[in-house]
Amino acid sequence: MSQTTSVQFDSVSRVFPHCRAVDNVSASFEGGQIHAILGENGAGKSTLMKLLFGLLQPTEGQIRIRGEVQHWKSAGDAIGAGLGMVQQHFALVDSLSVIDNIMLGYESTSALGVLNRGEAIRNLEKNRQSAALQLDWHQRVEELSVGEKQKVEILKLIARKSQILVLDEPTAVLSPKEIDGLFAILKSLRDQGRTVFVITHKLGEVFDHCDTWFVLRAGKKTGQGSIATARLDDIVRAMVGTDVPPLDSRRPAVTGESRLTFSNVSILEAAHPVRDLSFELKAGEVLGVAGVDGAGQSEIVEALLGLRSFAGEIEVLNCILKSSPTPNESAVQLTRLRELGLALVGEDRHQQSLWLDESVEINAAIGFEEQNQLVKAGWIQRGAWREAVLRWLNSFDVRFNSLELPVARLSGGNQQKLIFARELLGRAVRLLVVHQPTRGVDFAAIRLIHERIIAERDRGTAVVVISSELDELMALSDRILVLCAGRATGHFYREPTSAPFDREKIGVAMTDAAASRSTQQERRA
Amino acid sequence: MRFFSFYVTAIAVALGFILALLLTAFLGENPLDVAWVLIRGSVGSSTAFGYSLFYATPLIFTGLSVAWALKAGLFNIGAEGQMTVGGISMAIVGILLQDLSAWLAWPLALSAGFMAGAFWAWLVAWFKVNRGVHEVLGSILLNFVSYGLAGLFILNVFRNTESANPETLEIGSGFHLSTLEWLGGTSPLNIAFFFALAFAALIDLLIRRSKIGLHLSWTGGSPEFARRSGLSISKQTIGAMMISGGLAGLAGASVILGYMHKAREGFAGGAGFVGIAVALLGRGNAWGVVAAAVLFGCLQKGSLDLDIDTENISRDLAVVIQALIVIAVAARPVFERPIRNWVDRRNKAVN
């Protein structure tokens, strides 16, 4: 294991017209280790990595790789110098095989121009070192799971002889078991002497698997150290700037009438079909829905909004939904549900929950203007609107410079808080549906959003939280329903102990082998 | 932000003018002379200015029409056709009810024009919502149908056989809109110009202050969010297109009720298409549309004198200028960024 300095930043700054994205950062990273790069959204992590890759040039300072000052001008130079990156969104050609994807752009051919797949495979077999990196080389990429696709990306870097690997939020789309598998691979790469950077915000993984930690806040380095001697509090303080109190211990759920019922619901005409799903949600409890992305969560949300046709029966706030509504019927039905107290926080907030070009003021109340009497006889009541919006935004601690600014200019956390404020305040909410409550949201905002979700539950609201972050679900839920490939594969109840849910069992249910195999067969049939 | 946007548009307009005037230099004219002819011809006398406003009147209506549809994310390229059917309907009402007095005739004719235009646009919306026909395709095809329909009424059903021109019989005198001598001298400028301003005020109020306007621009600005909040996109589409079509349907009022007092073939004269440029230049703001329409009206009038007062260029220069302005406005991003950076730097220096 080499202990030489692999990457060194010397007083590196990168200035954009509006901000210093990276501000006078000096740090050195040892070779042959796994380094966790931590920080809230917008802290400058991606900018720092782009500087490392030569995708951006530093305004001040320099970057040294193995002691040599780096002068390259493009990612191509960086790859040539032994750097490799796995983006959050994979760059794979779905219709090609695993080996073709790995060779793409670096094809070795025989004299006649025929692809030399055999030789490429032999080289890989020799270099991959870890049994965990075994794949069927000739399978098409579209048939692979998310975790396997990630392995293909890593194999691409190995084939290109990358010595320094950067992975951007690699675990966001993985189940707990796949996460362990990924880090096993990364550790084997480390043991071969490679240097690995993992950009993440999940502290659990950092403590379990990484060697060092490094935190950026607002472009400045706020902490760095070895995991062996690290304390959780120190890292959190470096990320947030203050101490974060732990979530208050919750009182047991007091449940009431039924607010949402799925009875044998199937949603078949969908990208991710749902089959034979039944559950009931009562007033005053939080139901968590776990599962990796694309297990049918979006379809379930659209069905309960009445925007999708389904088989079986769905009852929302004592209304039985039409099973195949026309667009106009859906609109009338959904308007009725919203009047009855349905609140919704969408999965993709830019598309589904915000009108990005419009002002903060409009976004903070639109859709509920009639219920909140901000519109009278068809005319907007400007004074009442502004006054209500200011009250709501303050109550959710939304930070903004001006009410007139487009909502797109707010940070992710403030946007999400604004959406919660709009959906929850000013009217009687009886059912709250939250899809990905804290995706791309900073630490402080996560804390506030979690508190408000629990407060809603204590007020007697029925809450559905759908999230791919298991930690989040275990913190919030009274019950957890696990989905895998469109089927319910587990149902877990909160235990009144220090570990209320069995993480391992939930993880197994999320990747239920039987369920995924049967749907694959159906798809082929 | 709003003021910034106004300045950038103003710069784009100026750029278009300057480029066009430089072109005249290549044709052997003095650009300053050409500019002077344009200015004198459009605002040099009350009659000249009256003509400019007269030309601007239909452009205000069609500009508002296109802008309203754009708010909902719809590109109504069929204002020309909607104007045509609206104008024909006004003429038909006026021909059939010869003896109606003005206080009944005016609202009746305007309603007929609005409803005919709205119906024409409703067809487009219906095909889009129920059959998935894109509104650009639907509206441009219906333009051709409207020309045929207009020809049928003008050349056959209501043709004035005494006249050598392809035109209809005269409308009743109660339908004649009053001309405005105090403002427009001997030009045919008539009260329809003020109707147009009233509609601009109404549209401005609706867009900024009403639930209808808010939901219209919500549908256009963030359709998936609107749909998930219980808005019916199909209803919004139909409503937006009908109002858009109705506005275009009114565009013929100034020419038919206020000037010709009959319908002549080709009375729309491309105002529906120029309305698209007017809406773009007005940037979806009702008063911006009015300003852009008056600018284009002035251009149209001013360029008429070019035929007489210059050697080498004709009134077609107006079209060249219009085109260059539209291109400059469309190319806003090219010079918007440097200006924004400059403003930011200056602000920073002041702070």
Chai-1 contact restraints between the chains, C-beta under 6 A:
chainA,res_idxA,chainB,res_idxB,connection_type,confidence,min_distance_angstrom,max_distance_angstrom,comment,restraint_id
A,P327,B,S234,contact,1.0,0.0,6.0,A-B,restraint_1
A,N328,B,S232,contact,1.0,0.0,6.0,A-B,restraint_2
A,A331,B,G230,contact,1.0,0.0,6.0,A-B,restraint_3
A,A331,B,S232,contact,1.0,0.0,6.0,A-B,restraint_4
A,L334,B,G230,contact,1.0,0.0,6.0,A-B,restraint_5
A,T335,B,G230,contact,1.0,0.0,6.0,A-B,restraint_6
A,R338,B,G230,contact,1.0,0.0,6.0,A-B,restraint_7
A,Q351,B,E224,contact,1.0,0.0,6.0,A-B,restraint_8
A,Q352,B,E224,contact,1.0,0.0,6.0,A-B,restraint_9
A,Q352,B,F225,contact,1.0,0.0,6.0,A-B,restraint_10
A,Q352,B,R228,contact,1.0,0.0,6.0,A-B,restraint_11
A,W355,B,G221,contact,1.0,0.0,6.0,A-B,restraint_12
A,W355,B,S222,contact,1.0,0.0,6.0,A-B,restraint_13
A,W355,B,F225,contact,1.0,0.0,6.0,A-B,restraint_14
A,D357,B,G221,contact,1.0,0.0,6.0,A-B,restraint_15
A,G367,B,S229,contact,1.0,0.0,6.0,A-B,restraint_16
A,V375,B,K211,contact,1.0,0.0,6.0,A-B,restraint_17
A,G378,B,S210,contact,1.0,0.0,6.0,A-B,restraint_18
A,G378,B,K211,contact,1.0,0.0,6.0,A-B,restraint_19
A,W379,B,R209,contact,1.0,0.0,6.0,A-B,restraint_20
A,W379,B,S210,contact,1.0,0.0,6.0,A-B,restraint_21
A,I380,B,R209,contact,1.0,0.0,6.0,A-B,restraint_22
